[in-house]
Amino acid sequence: MCSCEGSPGQIWHKNRKLKCLNLTTLNKHGKVYEDDQFGCMVWSHSETHLLYVAEKKRPKTESYFQGPETGLLADEEETIKTDKKEETVLGQQFEYYEDWGEALVRKSSPVLCVLDIEGSNITVLEGIPTNISPGQAFWSPNDTGLVFVGWWHEPFRLGLKYCANRRSSLFYVDLASGKCEQLSSNSSAVCSPRLSPDLCRIVYLECGVFGPHLQCSRLCMFDWYTKQTSVVVDVVQRAKEDGFTGICSSMLSPRCWSADSQRVLISCPQRCRKDLLVVDTSTGEVTSLTSQSEEGSWSLLNIHRDLMVVSCSSPNCPPDLRVGFLPAKGSESKMSWVTLEETQPQADISWQTLNFSPPPEEDNRQYPGLDFNAILLKPTEVTTGGKLPLIVMPHGGPHSVLVSEWYLSTAVLCKMGFSILLVNYRGSLGFGQDNIYSLPGNIGTQDVKDVQFAVDSVLKQGGFDEQKIAVVGGSHGGFLACHLIGQYPEFYKACVTRNPVTNLATMVGCTDIPDWCMVEAGYEYNTDIRLEPANLEQMLNKSPIKHVSKVKTPVLLMLGEDDKRVPSKQGIEYYRALKALQVPVRLLWYPGNNHSLSKVDAESDGFMNAALWIIQHLSL
Ligand SMILES: CC(=O)N[C@@H](C)C(=O)N[C@@H](C)C(=O)N[C@@H](C)C(=O)O
């Protein structure tokens, strides 16, 4: 079954098309959701019904000054007549419908929809609390109802993309009675519920509400028959003796259970690797299938009857596809893979992981003894005695992580002769919860100093041209790039930044994540908070704009016109400041692009201009 905006949904049986339905013209709901935040498309166990998520139908509206009906246009006469004249509401054409922000624009009120294949009719589920937005739904055992994640959207919606800390819970709605029951905590954030093959248990990820937007999660399990919930794997504050640093994946693979419904597979960042972990749901024991492998990053694509399909890669080797059977419990070390699609490591790129402990004076008093790391890529062919130019790349988030996987842009830059330093400063995912908690309130200092400490440490290795160093970053990575050129003027000879956070005090009022500005500046957030001048002053003081007067480094800015996360005015504010200071600055403006700048035009043009900007200003 497939259905895209406006195009018909088709139902096939093997190689025969059974039905073609245009879900939208049936006029029961708005656009079908195809995202991985709310979206789903799931057959009932009986394979007679299809569950999906769509935008709630909005009332037909007319202006108070609507003239008499001027007759329908020819094509409107074809409109399917509803069984009663559709209610028309006057004066609501300009009603504001808040949405779920970046990458979820115009998605406001999702509804659960069930298509009866035989009858070709659609039921929009009633009975779901009106203050909840449902998504990630699936059929309960025996198809008696639907299980879903519900996000509270009162008093207002905030950005949901990359924000696993939004208050949400697991719910069950019974199809016969329409009764809706809450299955998990009332005061946490949940996602990725996954039903076991024996239809007895549901695992899901759970973490705290507000606070860091991505963090260490608990793996919880709900027993369908006893209605009991257990914590299978709890939050890990500091790395355990075996190195396990906790589960900090923002979602579980669509299929993640072993055939015997005893174990769950999770692809999870562990420091700067992404490993395939097997969790025994009866003991909570966590075993890695891949930690001894050369490849730095593994992703579970699917598992069925213990046959796993995975993708794995390294910074110098593009992704390849592999299959393998999950070994019996206790024999995970005997894991063997068959490669379906061989890819070749790039012989002209070498990579290594570097671990750093901050100097004593930079230790975090509240969370002492934390370390961090970086991934260094270097061209293998260097002219004798030649010194390499270096591009420093801190990640965004700030609570995300750069794992040892294939990144096309960094591989190409390396092939062009650049060494690349990908920095996972304190506050990154995959190092335990304390590492994450160490950063909020310390942005603009701890993270900036960690990046500079990593750069200084690498330069001490020798072989790098200290006069040819550039910094590149997006979003919070752009925040760090702008801080670095302000706090270490003259050190970086070029800066490239994509949708950078430049001033938290002016961002907080126009971003879809105002809570992020508060939390990362060191404050608690709640929805009825009123900002005081002191709050704004602290946000300003932690922002790169505070240091702009010291900047000498030429800056290339790339901004997405439709960015709801870090509005483009942030980049323009920094651009104007540099223009006034007569610092060389160039701004690339990408219409139709949002925070990710990932459309082909922005990504391709952005890469070329970034590379040329660096070549020009490193005088290569
Ligand atoms: C962890 C994380 O991504 N936090 C989100 C609230 C977020 O969108 N942060 C942005 C400021 C950011 O830096 N995003 C990164 C992931 C990016 O590159 O877009």
The ligand as an SDF file (V2000), in Angstrom:
LIG
                    3D

 19 18  0  0  0  0  0  0  0  0999 V2000
   20.4310   17.5190   20.0580 C   0  0  0  0  0  0  0  0  0  0  0  0
   19.7850   18.4230   19.1160 C   0  0  0  0  0  0  0  0  0  0  0  0
   19.8960   18.3030   17.9450 O   0  0  0  0  0  0  0  0  0  0  0  0
   19.0600   19.3940   19.6390 N   0  0  0  0  0  0  0  0  0  0  0  0
   18.0360   20.0420   18.9140 C   0  0  0  0  0  0  0  0  0  0  0  0
   17.1690   20.8020   19.8610 C   0  0  0  0  0  0  0  0  0  0  0  0
   18.5300   20.9750   17.8300 C   0  0  0  0  0  0  0  0  0  0  0  0
   17.9110   21.0570   16.7970 O   0  0  0  0  0  0  0  0  0  0  0  0
   19.6220   21.6920   18.0870 N   0  0  0  0  0  0  0  0  0  0  0  0
   20.0690   22.6270   17.0680 C   0  0  0  0  0  0  0  0  0  0  0  0
   20.4100   23.9200   17.7030 C   0  0  0  0  0  0  0  0  0  0  0  0
   21.2590   21.9600   16.3870 C   0  0  0  0  0  0  0  0  0  0  0  0
   22.4010   22.2450   16.6760 O   0  0  0  0  0  0  0  0  0  0  0  0
   20.8920   20.9700   15.5760 N   0  0  0  0  0  0  0  0  0  0  0  0
   21.9200   20.1270   14.9480 C   0  0  0  0  0  0  0  0  0  0  0  0
   21.5870   18.6910   15.1990 C   0  0  0  0  0  0  0  0  0  0  0  0
   21.9470   20.3640   13.4670 C   0  0  0  0  0  0  0  0  0  0  0  0
   22.9950   20.1770   12.8630 O   0  0  0  0  0  0  0  0  0  0  0  0
   20.8750   20.7110   12.9560 O   0  0  0  0  0  0  0  0  0  0  0  0
  1  2  1  0
  2  3  2  0
  2  4  1  0
  4  5  1  0
  5  6  1  0
  5  7  1  0
  7  8  2  0
  7  9  1  0
  9 10  1  0
 10 11  1  0
 10 12  1  0
 12 13  2  0
 12 14  1  0
 14 15  1  0
 15 16  1  0
 15 17  1  0
 17 18  2  0
 17 19  1  0
M  END
$$$$
